[in-house]
Amino acid sequence: MPTREAYFEVLQSVKVRPCPRRSIIAPNRLEIRNEEFLTAFLNFSLSRPLLKLREKLQSITGRENIFFAPSCRAALAQLLATLPQKDVVLPAYTCPVVKKAAILAGKNIIYVDVAKNSINSTSQEFAKEIKSGRILIPTHLYGIPTDVEAICNLAKTKSCLTIEDAAAAFGSRRMGKMLGTFGDAGVISFEQSKRLPAFRGAAIIINNEKAFDLEKLRTFKLFDLKFQLPMSETAKAVLYNLATVPWIYGRLTLPLILKKYSKANQPQPQNLFEAARNSPFYLRGFHPFQAALILAMLKRFENIRTRIGQLVSIYRQILKDSNIRTFIPADIDESGLLRFPIAFPGRERLEILSQALLRGLFLEINYDQPLPEKEDWSKFPNARWAAQNVILLPLYARLCPEKAAVLAKEVVQLSH
């Protein structure tokens, strides 16, 4: 986990108690409510939730062919493994599981840098690696849209396919059209850190039926799947809802997290294929209970979107006159963001994280190094800069606007 490595370094330099025991805003809280767990558990065996969720997604996306997968990484691996093309073009700065999915599918990876002053790779970057017969995977990182329609048009000129990574962008729109519906296919995620968290799970959206063997896609599996009721995950999620209440998070949860982060962690190297064979992200099929949870959240999804839009507007307004860099274009669907990325130009991120802790803030980071091998990082300067500087502000419906404003003002103080 990137956050752990960064805070391990921070905690080595902090000489005083780094976490004042007071109410602290958690980087994320689940959108799902505890009562929805109970309702979904009581009803999933009777209400055919998988069918209903597929029908709901068909209605939302306007697409007929929707497939469920154990996770977004499994969805990407499944899509790629059913295609004959060998070369996959990825942003150098994105979630590492995308790289692993491509490797599991037996593909050769070509990287493109992200755009300057951005966290996404745009059509300009993809154009540098566009060659006939390649697969392009544009990403809408943190729900921020890239210029996906231009990337798709570029792909068509070179007989390339586009698989849209909308894992973090469910419900986000570009020019009124839902992200995930621009490319030949798109993937959306239901994993715990996403807008509609159902522990794990994903949906594959087929936008170009001629580009895929639908029967092969329907039946092909990298590994044999197990369909188990996720009871332990449910219990952990209920506890997570409790542990991220600000009063509890600051006084109990975060001190325990920091204690864990303060200890060196040397993960043992694992064979990628062996790790996947033992991972629920590849082995646990999408269960009807998970579908029932998503259906419950979809009933109030517009209310969730409204709150996210309010929070983004607050962050924008308070940060606009500071020297803090934001990465949110002016004309996007603010309600579709998953996180609000910022950076402090000219400042070391570890210093910012350290000062934040001393002020009673716990700031989230992610993807702390580019995906290419270290000796190739110099080829991707913008991706490297983003990996070393981006900090994420929280966006979730349980975060009230007043608390978001306080958080933003504290962040501004860090920039002085």
C-alpha positions as CSV (number, residue, x, y, z in Angstrom):
1,M,0.0,0.0,0.0
2,P,1.6,3.3,-1.1
3,T,0.2,5.2,1.9
4,R,2.0,2.9,4.3
5,E,5.4,3.3,2.7
6,A,5.1,7.1,2.7
7,Y,3.9,7.3,6.3
8,F,6.7,5.0,7.4
9,E,9.1,7.6,6.2
10,V,7.1,10.4,7.8
11,L,6.9,8.7,11.2
12,Q,10.7,8.2,11.3
13,S,11.1,12.0,11.3
14,V,8.3,13.0,13.6
15,K,9.7,13.4,17.1
16,V,6.5,14.3,19.0
17,R,3.2,12.4,19.2
18,P,2.1,12.7,15.5
19,C,-1.6,12.2,16.0
20,P,-3.5,14.5,18.4
21,R,-6.4,12.4,19.8
22,R,-9.3,14.4,18.5
23,S,-11.9,14.1,15.8
24,I,-10.2,13.6,12.4
25,I,-11.8,13.2,9.0
26,A,-11.0,9.8,7.5
27,P,-9.7,9.7,3.9
28,N,-12.7,7.5,2.9
29,R,-16.0,6.3,4.3
30,L,-18.2,3.7,2.7
31,E,-21.2,5.0,0.8
32,I,-23.2,2.0,1.9
33,R,-25.2,2.2,5.2
34,N,-25.3,-0.5,7.8
35,E,-29.1,-0.9,7.4
36,E,-28.5,-1.6,3.7
37,F,-26.4,-4.6,4.6
38,L,-29.3,-6.1,6.5
39,T,-31.8,-5.4,3.8
40,A,-29.6,-6.9,1.1
41,F,-28.9,-10.0,3.2
42,L,-32.6,-10.6,3.8
43,N,-33.7,-10.1,0.2
44,F,-30.9,-11.2,-2.1
45,S,-32.0,-14.8,-2.4
46,L,-35.5,-13.8,-3.4
47,S,-35.3,-10.7,-5.5
48,R,-32.9,-11.8,-8.4
49,P,-30.5,-8.9,-7.8
50,L,-28.0,-10.0,-10.5
51,L,-30.7,-9.7,-13.2
52,K,-32.0,-6.5,-11.8
53,L,-28.6,-4.9,-11.6
54,R,-27.8,-5.9,-15.1
55,E,-31.1,-4.4,-16.3
56,K,-30.3,-1.2,-14.3
57,L,-26.8,-0.9,-15.8
58,Q,-28.3,-1.5,-19.2
59,S,-30.7,1.4,-18.6
60,I,-28.0,3.7,-17.3
61,T,-25.4,3.0,-20.0
62,G,-27.7,2.3,-22.9
63,R,-25.8,-0.9,-23.6
64,E,-27.2,-4.4,-23.9
65,N,-24.1,-6.5,-23.1
66,I,-23.1,-6.2,-19.5
67,F,-20.9,-8.8,-17.8
68,F,-20.0,-9.1,-14.2
69,A,-16.5,-10.0,-12.9
70,P,-14.8,-10.7,-9.5
71,S,-13.0,-7.3,-9.6
72,C,-12.0,-4.6,-12.0
73,R,-8.5,-6.1,-12.4
74,A,-10.1,-9.5,-13.3
75,A,-12.4,-7.7,-15.7
76,L,-9.5,-6.1,-17.5
77,A,-7.5,-9.4,-17.6
78,Q,-10.6,-11.3,-18.9
79,L,-11.2,-8.7,-21.7
80,L,-7.5,-8.6,-22.7
81,A,-7.1,-12.4,-22.6
82,T,-9.9,-12.9,-25.1
83,L,-8.3,-10.5,-27.7
84,P,-5.6,-11.5,-30.2
85,Q,-3.7,-8.2,-30.1
86,K,-0.4,-8.4,-28.3
87,D,0.4,-4.8,-27.4
88,V,-1.4,-2.8,-24.7
89,V,-0.8,1.0,-24.2
90,L,-1.2,2.2,-20.6
91,P,-0.7,5.5,-18.7
92,A,2.6,5.4,-16.8
93,Y,0.7,6.7,-13.8
94,T,-2.3,4.7,-12.8
95,C,-3.3,1.8,-10.5
96,P,-0.7,-1.0,-10.5
97,V,-3.3,-3.7,-10.8
98,V,-3.9,-2.6,-14.4
99,K,-0.3,-3.5,-15.3
100,K,-0.7,-6.8,-13.5
101,A,-3.9,-7.6,-15.3
102,A,-2.2,-7.0,-18.7
103,I,0.7,-9.3,-17.7
104,L,-1.7,-12.0,-16.6
105,A,-3.4,-11.8,-19.9
106,G,-0.1,-12.3,-21.7
107,K,0.2,-8.9,-23.2
108,N,3.2,-6.7,-23.9
109,I,2.9,-3.3,-22.2
110,I,3.8,0.1,-23.8
111,Y,3.6,3.2,-21.5
112,V,2.7,6.8,-22.2
113,D,3.3,9.7,-20.0
114,V,0.5,11.7,-18.4
115,A,-0.2,15.2,-19.7
116,K,1.7,18.1,-18.1
117,N,-0.3,19.6,-15.1
118,S,-2.6,16.6,-15.2
119,I,-2.9,13.2,-13.8
120,N,-4.4,11.6,-16.9
121,S,-2.8,10.6,-20.2
122,T,-4.6,12.3,-23.1
123,S,-4.9,11.8,-26.8
124,Q,-1.7,13.8,-27.3
125,E,0.3,11.2,-25.2
126,F,-1.5,8.2,-26.7
127,A,-0.7,9.5,-30.2
128,K,3.0,9.0,-29.6
129,E,2.5,5.2,-29.3
130,I,-0.4,4.6,-31.7
131,K,0.3,1.8,-34.0
132,S,-2.0,-0.5,-35.9
133,G,-3.5,-3.4,-33.9
134,R,-2.7,-2.1,-30.4
135,I,-5.1,-1.9,-27.4
136,L,-5.4,1.5,-25.7
137,I,-6.5,1.7,-22.1
138,P,-7.3,5.3,-21.3
139,T,-8.0,6.0,-17.6
140,H,-10.2,8.5,-15.8
141,L,-8.1,8.7,-12.7
142,Y,-10.1,9.5,-9.5
143,G,-13.2,10.1,-11.7
144,I,-11.5,12.9,-13.7
145,P,-12.3,12.4,-17.4
146,T,-9.6,12.3,-20.0
147,D,-10.4,13.3,-23.6
148,V,-11.6,9.9,-24.2
149,E,-13.6,10.7,-27.4
150,A,-10.4,12.0,-29.0
151,I,-8.5,8.9,-27.9
152,C,-11.2,6.6,-29.4
153,N,-11.2,8.5,-32.7
154,L,-7.4,8.2,-32.8
155,A,-7.7,4.5,-32.2
156,K,-10.1,4.1,-35.1
157,T,-7.6,5.7,-37.5
158,K,-5.1,3.0,-36.7
159,S,-7.4,0.0,-36.3
160,C,-6.8,-0.1,-32.6
161,L,-9.2,-1.1,-29.8
162,T,-10.0,1.0,-26.8
163,I,-10.8,-0.4,-23.3
164,E,-11.9,2.5,-21.1
165,D,-10.7,2.2,-17.5
166,A,-13.6,3.8,-15.7
167,A,-13.0,1.9,-12.5
168,A,-13.0,5.1,-10.3
169,A,-15.6,6.9,-12.4
170,F,-19.0,5.3,-12.1
171,G,-21.7,7.8,-12.8
172,S,-19.2,10.4,-14.0
173,R,-20.1,12.0,-17.4
174,R,-18.4,13.8,-20.2
175,M,-20.5,15.9,-22.5
176,G,-23.5,14.3,-21.0
177,K,-22.3,10.7,-21.8
178,M,-21.4,8.2,-19.0
179,L,-17.7,7.4,-18.7
180,G,-17.2,3.7,-19.6
181,T,-19.4,4.0,-22.7
182,F,-17.0,5.7,-25.1
183,G,-14.5,3.0,-25.8
184,D,-15.0,-0.4,-27.5
185,A,-15.5,-1.6,-24.0
186,G,-15.4,-0.1,-20.5
187,V,-14.9,-1.4,-17.0
188,I,-16.4,0.0,-13.8
189,S,-15.5,-1.1,-10.3
190,F,-17.5,-1.9,-7.2
191,E,-14.5,-2.4,-4.9
192,Q,-14.3,-0.9,-1.4
193,S,-12.6,2.3,-2.2
194,K,-15.0,3.2,-5.1
195,R,-18.3,5.1,-5.2
196,L,-20.5,2.0,-5.0
197,P,-18.5,-0.3,-2.7
198,A,-19.6,-3.9,-2.6
199,F,-16.3,-5.3,-1.3
200,R,-15.1,-6.4,-4.7
201,G,-16.7,-6.8,-8.1
202,A,-16.9,-5.0,-11.5
203,A,-18.9,-4.7,-14.6
204,I,-17.7,-5.0,-18.2
205,I,-19.6,-2.7,-20.6
206,I,-19.5,-3.8,-24.3
207,N,-19.9,-0.7,-26.5
208,N,-18.8,-2.3,-29.8
209,E,-20.2,-5.8,-30.2
210,K,-18.2,-6.4,-33.4
211,A,-14.9,-6.0,-31.5
212,F,-15.4,-9.0,-29.2
213,D,-16.4,-12.6,-29.3
214,L,-19.3,-12.2,-26.8
215,E,-19.7,-16.0,-26.3
216,K,-16.0,-16.4,-25.5
217,L,-16.1,-13.4,-23.2
218,R,-19.2,-14.8,-21.4
219,T,-17.6,-18.2,-20.8
220,F,-13.9,-17.5,-20.5
221,K,-12.4,-17.4,-17.0
222,L,-8.7,-17.0,-16.1
223,F,-9.4,-19.2,-13.0
224,D,-12.2,-21.3,-11.6
225,L,-14.5,-19.0,-9.6
226,K,-16.0,-19.6,-6.2
227,F,-19.3,-18.0,-5.3
228,Q,-19.5,-17.4,-1.6
229,L,-21.6,-15.2,0.5
230,P,-19.1,-12.5,1.7
231,M,-20.0,-12.6,5.4
232,S,-16.6,-11.8,6.7
233,E,-16.3,-8.8,4.3
234,T,-19.7,-7.6,5.5
235,A,-18.7,-7.7,9.2
236,K,-15.5,-5.8,8.4
237,A,-17.4,-3.2,6.4
238,V,-19.8,-2.7,9.3
239,L,-16.8,-2.2,11.6
240,Y,-15.2,0.1,9.0
241,N,-18.3,2.3,9.1
242,L,-18.0,2.6,12.9
243,A,-14.2,3.0,12.8
244,T,-14.3,5.9,10.4
245,V,-16.7,8.0,12.5
246,P,-14.5,11.2,13.0
247,W,-14.6,11.0,16.8
248,I,-13.5,7.3,16.8
249,Y,-11.2,7.6,13.9
250,G,-9.0,10.3,15.5
251,R,-8.9,8.8,18.9
252,L,-8.7,5.1,18.3
253,T,-8.5,4.1,14.6
254,L,-5.8,6.4,13.3
255,P,-3.4,5.9,16.2
256,L,-3.6,2.1,15.5
257,I,-3.0,2.7,11.8
258,L,0.0,4.9,12.5
259,K,1.5,2.4,14.9
260,K,1.2,-0.2,12.2
261,Y,2.7,2.1,9.6
262,S,5.7,3.0,11.9
263,K,7.0,-0.5,11.6
264,A,9.1,-1.4,8.6
265,N,7.2,-3.6,6.1
266,Q,9.2,-5.7,3.7
267,P,6.7,-7.6,1.5
268,Q,7.9,-10.9,0.3
269,P,8.2,-11.1,-3.5
270,Q,5.5,-13.2,-5.0
271,N,5.0,-14.8,-8.4
272,L,2.3,-12.8,-10.1
273,F,0.4,-15.9,-11.3
274,E,0.6,-17.6,-8.0
275,A,-0.6,-14.5,-6.2
276,A,-3.6,-14.2,-8.6
277,R,-4.5,-17.9,-8.1
278,N,-4.8,-17.2,-4.3
279,S,-6.5,-13.8,-4.6
280,P,-10.2,-13.2,-4.0
281,F,-10.0,-10.4,-6.6
282,Y,-9.6,-13.1,-9.2
283,L,-11.3,-16.1,-7.6
284,R,-14.5,-14.9,-5.9
285,G,-17.3,-14.6,-8.3
286,F,-19.7,-11.6,-8.2
287,H,-22.4,-12.7,-5.7
288,P,-26.1,-11.8,-5.7
289,F,-25.7,-10.2,-2.3
290,Q,-23.1,-7.8,-3.7
291,A,-25.6,-6.9,-6.5
292,A,-28.3,-6.3,-3.9
293,L,-26.0,-3.9,-2.1
294,I,-25.3,-1.9,-5.2
295,L,-29.0,-1.7,-6.1
296,A,-29.7,-0.3,-2.6
297,M,-27.1,2.4,-3.1
298,L,-28.4,3.2,-6.6
299,K,-31.7,4.2,-5.1
300,R,-30.1,7.3,-3.6
301,F,-27.3,7.7,-6.1
302,E,-28.4,11.1,-7.2
303,N,-28.3,12.3,-3.6
304,I,-24.8,11.0,-3.3
305,R,-23.8,12.8,-6.5
306,T,-25.3,16.1,-5.2
307,R,-23.2,15.9,-2.0
308,I,-20.1,15.2,-4.0
309,G,-20.7,18.2,-6.2
310,Q,-21.1,20.4,-3.1
311,L,-17.8,19.2,-1.6
312,V,-15.9,19.7,-4.9
313,S,-17.3,23.3,-5.1
314,I,-16.2,24.0,-1.5
315,Y,-12.7,22.7,-2.2
316,R,-12.4,24.7,-5.4
317,Q,-13.6,27.9,-3.8
318,I,-11.3,27.7,-0.8
319,L,-8.2,26.5,-2.7
320,K,-8.5,28.9,-5.7
321,D,-6.5,31.8,-4.2
322,S,-3.8,29.6,-2.7
323,N,-0.6,28.3,-4.5
324,I,-1.9,24.7,-4.2
325,R,-2.3,23.0,-7.5
326,T,-5.5,21.2,-8.4
327,F,-6.1,19.0,-11.3
328,I,-9.8,19.5,-11.9
329,P,-10.7,21.0,-15.3
330,A,-13.3,23.8,-15.3
331,D,-15.9,22.0,-17.4
332,I,-16.2,18.6,-15.9
333,D,-18.9,16.6,-14.1
334,E,-17.9,17.6,-10.5
335,S,-20.4,15.2,-9.0
336,G,-18.6,12.2,-10.6
337,L,-15.3,12.6,-8.8
338,L,-14.0,9.9,-6.5
339,R,-11.2,12.0,-4.9
340,F,-10.0,15.6,-5.2
341,P,-6.2,15.5,-6.1
342,I,-3.9,18.4,-5.1
343,A,-0.2,19.1,-5.0
344,F,2.1,21.6,-3.3
345,P,4.6,22.8,-5.9
346,G,8.1,23.3,-4.6
347,R,7.4,21.4,-1.4
348,E,8.4,17.9,-0.4
349,R,5.3,15.7,0.0
350,L,6.7,14.0,3.0
351,E,7.1,17.4,4.7
352,I,3.5,18.2,4.0
353,L,2.2,14.9,5.3
354,S,4.3,15.3,8.5
355,Q,3.0,18.8,9.1
356,A,-0.5,17.6,8.5
357,L,-0.2,14.9,11.1
358,L,1.0,17.4,13.7
359,R,-2.1,19.6,12.9
360,G,-4.4,16.6,13.3
361,L,-4.9,15.8,9.6
362,F,-4.4,12.5,7.9
363,L,-3.9,13.0,4.1
364,E,-4.2,10.2,1.6
365,I,-1.8,9.4,-1.2
366,N,-1.9,6.7,-3.9
367,Y,0.3,5.2,-6.6
368,D,3.6,6.6,-5.3
369,Q,5.7,5.5,-8.2
370,P,5.2,5.2,-12.0
371,L,4.4,1.8,-13.4
372,P,7.4,1.4,-15.7
373,E,10.7,-0.1,-14.4
374,K,12.7,2.4,-12.4
375,E,15.4,2.7,-15.0
376,D,12.8,4.0,-17.4
377,W,11.2,6.6,-15.1
378,S,13.1,9.4,-16.8
379,K,11.1,8.8,-20.0
380,F,7.9,9.7,-18.1
381,P,8.7,13.0,-16.2
382,N,5.1,14.0,-15.7
383,A,4.0,10.6,-14.4
384,R,7.0,10.6,-12.0
385,W,6.1,14.1,-10.8
386,A,2.5,13.1,-10.1
387,A,3.6,9.9,-8.3
388,Q,5.8,11.9,-6.0
389,N,3.5,14.9,-5.3
390,V,-0.2,14.2,-5.6
391,I,-2.2,14.2,-2.4
392,L,-5.9,13.3,-2.3
393,L,-8.7,15.1,-0.4
394,P,-11.7,13.0,0.6
395,L,-15.0,13.0,-1.3
396,Y,-17.8,10.9,0.2
397,A,-21.5,11.6,1.0
398,R,-21.0,11.2,4.8
399,L,-18.6,14.2,4.8
400,C,-20.6,17.3,5.6
401,P,-19.8,20.5,3.8
402,E,-18.8,22.4,7.0
403,K,-16.2,19.8,7.8
404,A,-14.9,19.8,4.2
405,A,-14.5,23.6,4.4
406,V,-12.5,23.3,7.7
407,L,-10.3,20.6,6.1
408,A,-9.7,22.7,3.0
409,K,-8.7,25.8,5.1
410,E,-6.3,23.6,7.1
411,V,-4.8,22.4,3.9
412,V,-4.3,26.0,2.7
413,Q,-2.5,26.7,6.0
414,L,-0.1,23.9,5.2
415,S,0.9,25.7,2.0
416,H,2.3,28.8,3.8
